[in-house]
Amino acid sequence: MRKEKRGEIEIVIARIWHGWTKPENAKAYEDMLRDEIFPSIAARNISGYRGAELFINRDTDEVQFVTLLRFDSMEAVKEFAGADEGKPVIYPKAEALLTRTDQRSRHYRIAI
């Protein structure tokens, strides 16, 4: 799959999703993302998948997790998520650790 280009600028899509845990589940969820979930996404060898980042905000009542997955195109996003590209992909083991989640993932063109 070719990377989309506009002029000389490569187009990359950021898929952003938020989930929250109780503070006592935060370490387990972070470990699961780093050690199981992100590696399993990479192991799918999705054409156009360019990696993931994790951001964590430790509030007093909850811990917020923001995942950012990068793809070359919306076609690559659909290969990851399915035909409904905005539907969150939540691994079953992770659901038990989450108190709430975004109902939809959002997609942005990375401009800079």
Steps between C-alpha positions, in 0.01 A plus 500: 500500500643838401523782748272785412680816400389854447778676310820390675331457840430145612150449644485304826184430701493510880235282663433632851299328772452562875441252780492540877588268788491512875842595641548148636460353146718754319830311521343175382336675204820686408694172514237325288516770234881498489559125532197343327265729310742723306726204407196300383393789276851514351496121452192532276732647235237746383622671186524868590517463879774732627503448875335611822546742785348506846426807711394476865339764722485401864206686652391448859189288433593341166795440273446603139672314217525647152614269224625637171548255215652620172397374157587593142136520392139447601516170309767384746280618790215287361733200478564550872151593623264357238250670271380728782836672540383710797402201711747454788707183500504393864668174590280280726760475780524880508126554543512375859753772589317792338238707681391693189609559142444716197210362299681587176862533395589821317724535199718798414739580220841564654596836357841567656 
